[in-house]
Amino acid sequence: MHRTLPSILLAAALTVAACGGAGGDARDVAEPPGVTVVGAGVERTAPTISPAELREFTAAQVAFAVDLYRAVAGAEKGDLALGPGSLHTALAMIRAGARGQTAEEIDAVLRADDRLHELGNALDHELRSRSSTDGVDVDVANRVWANEDRELLDDYVQTLATNYGAALAQLDISGDPEGARAAVNAWVAEATRRKIVELFPEGSIETNTRLVLANALHLRADWKFPFPPSRTSDQPFLLADGSQVDVPTMHYDESLPSGRGAGWAAVRLPYSGEELSMTVIVPDVLASFEQKLDVALLEQVEASIRPGGIHLSLPRFTARTHLSLADTLADMGMPSAFGSADFSGMTPGRGLFLAAVEHEAVVEIDEEGTEAAAASGGAMAGSHGPTVTVDRPFVFVIRDEPTGAVLFLGRVADPR
C-alpha cells in the first residue's frame, strides 16, 4: 500500500422502495448518466451547539457503536470492521421520515432525541473542520435519489437539506433499476475515492424501489509519528486457537500515550494534528474482553491512557467485513421499521418498510497511517516505559478527539 497521505473513508447509503431531498454536497461529485439533480447548492449554516451538548450527542453515538459491535461480534468470526458513524447517519436520515412507534424504536436504537438532526449537523461541521490541519483531509457528502414519479413531503426534503446538505436527484428507478443501481454505485465510488465501488449488489435495487439515500465521509490522515519502514519485520502473532503465524510487524520506540487495566493493555496513536486518533486495545483474552465490552469499559480504557515512553509493536493489517443487518437492527430494538412501519413523514400515506440493511467496512494500517472505508445500505420496500506488543487478537477504535465521536470500531483476529 503505497501513498503519501493515508486515508480513512466512510460511506453510507439507504434505498427506499414503495409497496403496491435537498441540497449541497461537501464537494463536487460528477453526476452519472441519467441523473437529474433538482435540488442542490443549499448553503448549510452550522448550528450553535456547546461543546457539552456535542459531547452528549457523541456519547450516544458511542453507545450505539458498542451496541452494534456486541450485536455482531459473537456471530462473526475472524476480523471485524465496522463504521458505526456511517450507519448512525444513514439511519438518522431514514428517521427523519419515521413517525409513531417506528420513530420511537429508531430513536431508542440510535440513543437519539428530538435534536438528532441538529446535533448531527453540528458534528458534521466539526468533522469537516479537521481539514484545516496539515496531513488531514475530511470530506462529507450526502445525496437523495427519488424515483421520477415519487412525491416527497416538503418537510422531509427540507430536513435533509438543512441538516445533511443532501442534494435531491431524480432517477428512473422503477423503469430501469439496474441503471439506477449503476448510477448510485458510481456516485458512491467517486465520493469514496473508489474504495467502495459496488455498495449495492445486483438485485438490491428493484422495480419497487422508490428512494435512495447516501452518505459518504472521506478522511485522509497521517500518523503524527510514522513507523520507520526499515524497522518492519516478520514477527509471531498468536491466534485465538493457540496457533502462531508470522506477520509484518511495525515498531516504534518513542513517546506514545498508553494505559493498562485488568486483563488488557492499550496504546493511543495520534494522527497529524492530534484531533483524530486510533486506540489499540490488546486483551489477554479477546472473547472475555468482548463479553464485558460496554461504554463504561471503553471509557475506562480511554481514561487510563497517560503520556509516557513506550515500545510498540503493531502488525500491518487489513480488516474487512460485510454484514446484512436487518435482523440485527430488529433485535437491537427497531423491529417495526422492517414490518408494520410508519414512514408517513417521508412520503404521503403509509406502506413503506425497511426491507434490508447492508454494511461493509475495511480498515488498513501501515507505517504511514490509516486507510479505511465503510458503506451502509438499506432497501425500503412497499409494504517509552512498558512494552505493548500487539501479538494477539486486538480491538481498535478510531475516534475524533475533540468530540469523542467513534468513526471506526473493530477487531483484528488474524492480521494476514
C-alpha positions in Angstrom: 0.0 0.0 0.0 2.0 3.0 -1.3 0.7 6.6 -0.9 1.8 9.9 0.5 -1.3 10.6 2.5 -3.2 7.6 4.0 -7.0 7.7 4.0 -10.0 6.8 6.1 -13.2 6.6 4.1 -16.7 6.3 5.4 -19.8 5.9 3.3 -23.4 5.1 4.0 -26.4 4.6 1.8 -30.0 3.5 2.0 -32.5 2.6 -0.6 -36.2 3.1 -0.3 -39.0 1.4 -2.2 -42.8 1.6 -2.4 -45.3 -1.1 -1.5 -48.2 -1.5 -4.2 -34.0 15.6 -0.8 -32.5 18.6 -0.9 -29.1 20.4 -1.4 -25.4 20.7 -1.1 -22.6 18.1 -1.2 -19.4 19.0 0.6 -17.5 18.7 -2.7 -18.5 18.3 -6.3 -19.2 14.7 -7.3 -19.7 14.2 -11.1 -23.3 13.0 -11.9 -23.6 9.6 -13.6 -25.7 9.5 -16.8 -29.4 9.5 -16.3 -29.4 11.5 -13.1 -31.1 14.9 -12.9 -30.3 17.0 -9.8 -33.3 19.1 -8.9 -32.2 20.5 -5.6 -28.5 21.4 -5.0 -26.4 24.2 -3.7 -28.1 24.8 -0.4 -25.8 26.6 1.9 -25.8 25.0 5.3 -25.3 27.0 8.5 -23.6 25.4 11.4 -26.0 25.4 14.4 -24.8 27.0 17.6 -24.1 24.0 19.8 -22.0 24.0 23.0 -19.1 21.5 23.4 -21.0 19.9 26.2 -24.1 19.3 24.1 -22.0 17.9 21.3 -20.2 15.6 23.7 -23.6 14.3 24.9 -24.6 13.6 21.3 -21.4 11.7 20.5 -21.7 9.8 23.8 -25.0 8.5 22.4 -23.2 7.6 19.1 -20.5 5.7 21.1 -23.2 3.8 22.9 -24.8 2.9 19.5 -21.3 1.8 18.3 -20.8 -0.5 21.3 -24.3 -1.9 20.9 -23.6 -2.7 17.2 -20.3 -4.3 18.0 -21.7 -6.5 20.7 -24.7 -7.4 18.5 -22.5 -8.8 15.6 -19.2 -9.8 17.3 -20.4 -13.1 18.6 -21.8 -14.3 15.3 -18.9 -13.0 13.1 -15.7 -15.0 13.2 -12.2 -13.6 12.5 -11.6 -9.9 11.8 -14.4 -7.4 12.2 -14.5 -3.9 10.9 -17.5 -1.5 11.4 -18.2 2.1 10.5 -20.8 2.9 13.2 -20.8 6.6 12.4 -21.8 5.7 8.8 -24.7 3.6 9.9 -25.8 6.1 12.5 -26.0 8.9 9.9 -27.8 6.7 7.4 -30.4 5.6 10.0 -30.8 9.3 11.1 -31.8 10.3 7.6 -34.3 7.5 7.5 -35.5 8.5 11.0 -36.4 12.0 9.6 -39.3 10.3 7.7 -40.4 8.0 10.5 -43.4 8.6 12.8 -45.1 6.9 15.7 -43.8 3.6 17.0 -41.3 3.3 14.2 -39.7 6.7 15.1 -39.7 5.8 18.8 -37.9 2.5 18.1 -35.2 4.1 15.9 -34.7 6.8 18.5 -34.1 4.1 21.1 -31.6 2.3 18.9 -29.7 5.5 18.0 -30.0 6.8 21.6 -31.5 9.9 19.9 -33.8 12.7 21.0 -35.6 15.5 19.1 -32.3 17.2 18.4 -30.9 14.3 16.4 -30.7 16.2 13.1 -29.5 19.5 14.6 -26.7 17.8 16.6 -25.8 15.6 13.7 -25.4 18.7 11.6 -23.1 20.2 14.2 -20.9 17.1 14.4 -20.7 17.1 10.6 -19.4 20.7 10.6 -16.9 19.7 13.3 -15.5 16.8 11.3 -15.2 19.0 8.2 -13.2 21.5 10.1 -10.4 18.9 10.7 -9.3 19.6 7.1 -7.6 22.8 8.4 -4.9 20.5 9.8 -1.9 19.7 7.6 -1.9 16.0 6.8 -5.7 15.6 7.4 -8.4 15.9 4.9 -12.1 15.3 5.6 -14.9 15.3 3.0 -18.6 14.6 3.7 -21.3 14.2 1.1 -25.0 13.2 1.3 -27.4 12.5 -1.5 -31.1 11.6 -2.0 -32.3 10.0 -5.2 -36.1 9.8 -5.8 -37.9 7.9 -8.5 -39.2 10.3 -11.1 -42.8 9.8 -10.1 -42.2 9.8 -6.3 -43.6 12.6 -4.2 -41.5 13.5 -1.1 -43.0 15.7 1.6 -41.6 19.2 1.7 -40.8 18.9 5.4 -38.7 15.8 4.8 -36.8 17.3 1.9 -36.2 20.4 4.0 -34.9 18.4 7.0 -32.4 16.5 4.8 -31.3 19.8 3.1 -30.7 21.9 6.1 -29.2 19.2 8.4 -27.5 16.9 6.0 -26.9 19.0 2.9 -28.4 16.2 0.8 -28.9 17.2 -2.8 -32.1 15.8 -4.3 -31.8 14.0 -7.6 -34.3 12.1 -9.8 -33.8 8.7 -11.4 -35.9 6.3 -13.3 -35.6 3.7 -10.6 -38.7 1.7 -11.3 -38.3 1.6 -15.1 -34.6 0.8 -15.0 -33.5 -0.5 -11.6 -30.1 -1.8 -12.9 -29.4 1.6 -14.5 -30.3 3.3 -11.2 -28.1 0.9 -9.3 -25.2 1.7 -11.6 -25.8 5.4 -11.2 -25.9 5.2 -7.4 -22.9 3.0 -7.2 -21.0 5.4 -9.5 -21.7 8.3 -7.2 -20.7 6.3 -4.1 -17.5 5.1 -5.8 -16.4 8.7 -6.6 -17.5 10.1 -3.3 -15.3 7.4 -1.5 -12.3 7.7 -3.9 -13.3 4.4 -5.4 -12.8 2.5 -2.2 -16.5 1.4 -2.3 -17.2 0.5 -5.9 -20.4 -1.6 -5.6 -22.3 -0.6 -2.5 -25.5 -2.0 -3.9 -25.0 -5.6 -5.3 -27.0 -6.9 -8.2 -30.7 -7.2 -7.4 -30.6 -4.9 -4.4 -32.4 -2.1 -6.3 -35.6 -3.4 -7.8 -38.6 -2.1 -9.7 -40.4 -1.3 -6.4 -37.5 0.9 -5.1 -38.6 4.5 -4.9 -35.9 6.3 -2.9 -32.2 6.0 -2.3 -30.3 8.0 0.3 -26.5 8.0 0.6 -23.9 9.4 2.9 -20.1 9.4 2.3 -17.4 10.6 4.6 -13.8 10.6 3.3 -10.9 11.3 5.6 -7.2 11.1 5.0 -4.8 11.2 7.9 -1.1 10.7 8.5 0.2 9.3 11.8 1.7 12.1 13.9 4.6 9.7 14.5 5.1 7.4 11.4 6.6 4.0 11.9 10.1 3.7 10.3 9.6 1.2 7.4 13.2 -0.1 7.9 12.1 -1.5 11.3 9.2 -3.5 10.0 9.9 -7.2 10.1 8.0 -10.5 10.3 7.1 -11.3 13.9 5.0 -14.0 15.5 1.3 -13.4 16.1 -0.7 -15.7 18.4 -4.2 -16.6 17.0 -7.2 -17.3 19.2 -6.9 -21.0 18.7 -3.4 -21.1 20.1 -1.6 -21.4 16.8 1.1 -18.9 15.7 1.7 -17.1 12.4 4.4 -14.7 11.3 3.1 -11.3 10.1 4.8 -8.0 9.0 5.1 -6.0 12.3 5.9 -2.3 12.7 7.9 -1.0 15.6 8.0 2.4 17.4 10.2 3.3 20.4 9.3 6.9 21.2 6.7 8.6 23.4 3.1 7.3 22.9 0.3 7.5 25.4 -0.6 4.1 26.9 -2.6 2.5 29.7 -3.3 -0.8 31.4 -6.2 -2.4 33.2 -7.4 -5.7 34.4 -6.8 -8.1 31.5 -5.8 -5.5 28.9 -3.3 -3.0 27.7 -3.9 0.0 25.4 -2.0 2.5 23.3 -3.2 5.6 21.6 -1.8 6.5 18.2 -2.5 10.2 17.3 -2.9 11.3 13.7 -1.5 14.6 12.4 -2.8 17.5 14.4 -3.9 15.1 17.3 -7.6 15.7 16.7 -8.0 12.2 15.4 -6.5 9.1 16.9 -6.6 5.3 16.9 -6.7 3.4 20.2 -5.4 -0.2 20.1 -6.6 -2.4 22.9 -4.9 -5.7 23.5 -6.9 -8.0 25.8 -5.3 -11.0 27.4 -8.3 -13.0 26.1 -10.3 -11.3 23.3 -13.5 -13.3 24.0 -13.6 -12.4 27.6 -13.0 -8.7 26.9 -15.8 -8.6 24.3 -18.2 -10.2 26.7 -17.6 -7.3 29.1 -17.3 -4.6 26.5 -19.7 -1.7 27.1 -19.5 2.1 27.2 -18.1 2.1 30.7 -15.3 -0.2 29.9 -14.4 1.8 26.8 -14.3 4.9 28.9 -12.2 3.1 31.4 -9.7 2.3 28.7 -9.6 5.8 27.4 -9.3 7.3 30.9 -6.3 5.0 31.7 -4.2 6.3 28.9 -1.4 8.6 30.0 1.6 10.2 28.2 4.9 8.3 28.5 7.6 6.4 26.8 6.6 3.1 25.2 7.9 0.5 22.8 5.1 -0.5 20.4 5.0 -3.5 18.1 1.9 -3.3 15.8 1.1 -5.6 12.8 0.3 -4.1 9.4 -3.2 -5.3 8.8 -6.3 -5.1 6.7 -9.7 -5.9 8.2 -12.8 -6.2 6.0 -16.4 -7.1 6.9 -19.7 -7.3 5.1 -22.8 -7.6 7.1 -26.6 -7.9 6.5 -28.0 -6.1 9.4 -31.8 -6.2 9.1 -32.2 -9.0 11.7 -29.5 -7.4 13.9 -31.2 -4.0 13.9 -34.6 -5.5 14.6 -33.1 -7.4 17.5 -31.5 -4.2 18.7 -34.9 -2.7 19.1 -36.4 -1.4 15.9 -38.5 -4.3 14.5 -41.4 -2.2 13.3 -39.2 -0.5 10.7 -38.9 -3.9 9.0 -42.7 -4.7 9.2 -45.6 -2.5 10.1 -43.6 0.6 9.6 -44.7 4.2 9.7 -42.7 6.4 7.3 -45.5 8.8 6.7 -43.2 11.7 7.4 -41.2 10.8 4.2 -43.9 10.4 1.6 -47.7 10.8 1.7 -49.5 7.9 3.3 -48.0 4.7 4.6 -46.9 1.4 3.1 -43.1 1.8 3.2 -40.9 -0.5 5.3 -37.2 -1.1 5.6 -36.5 -4.4 3.9 -32.8 -4.8 4.1 -29.7 -3.1 5.6 -26.2 -3.9 4.2 -22.9 -2.7 5.8 -19.3 -3.1 4.7 -16.1 -1.7 6.2 -12.4 -2.1 5.6 -9.5 -0.7 7.6 -5.9 -0.8 6.5 -2.9 0.1 8.7 0.7 0.6 7.6 3.7 2.7 8.5 2.4 6.0 7.2 -1.1 5.9 8.6 -4.6 4.5 8.1 -6.9 3.9 5.1 -10.4 2.8 5.8 -13.8 2.7 4.2 -17.3 1.9 5.3 -20.6 1.7 3.5 -24.1 1.1 4.7 -27.2 0.4 2.6 -30.8 -0.1 3.4 -33.6 -1.1 1.0 -37.1 0.1 1.8 -40.0 -1.8 0.1 -43.7 -1.2 0.0 -45.3 -2.6 2.3 9.0 4.6 26.3 8.4 2.6 29.5 6.3 -0.6 29.4 6.1 -2.5 26.1 2.9 -3.0 24.4 3.4 -5.9 21.9 0.3 -6.4 19.8 0.9 -10.1 19.2 -2.6 -11.5 19.7 -6.1 -10.5 18.7 -6.9 -6.9 19.5 -9.6 -4.3 19.3 -9.2 -0.9 17.6 -11.1 2.4 18.0 -10.7 5.4 15.6 -12.2 8.5 17.1 -12.4 12.2 16.7 -10.8 13.5 19.9 -12.4 16.9 20.4 -16.0 15.5 20.1 -15.4 11.9 21.2 -17.1 10.5 18.1 -16.2 6.9 17.2 -15.6 6.7 13.5 -14.5 3.1 13.3 -14.6 0.2 15.8 -13.4 -3.3 15.1 -11.0 -6.2 15.9 -8.1 -8.0 14.3 -8.1 -11.7 14.9 -5.6 -12.6 12.1 -3.6 -9.8 10.5 -2.7 -11.9 7.5 
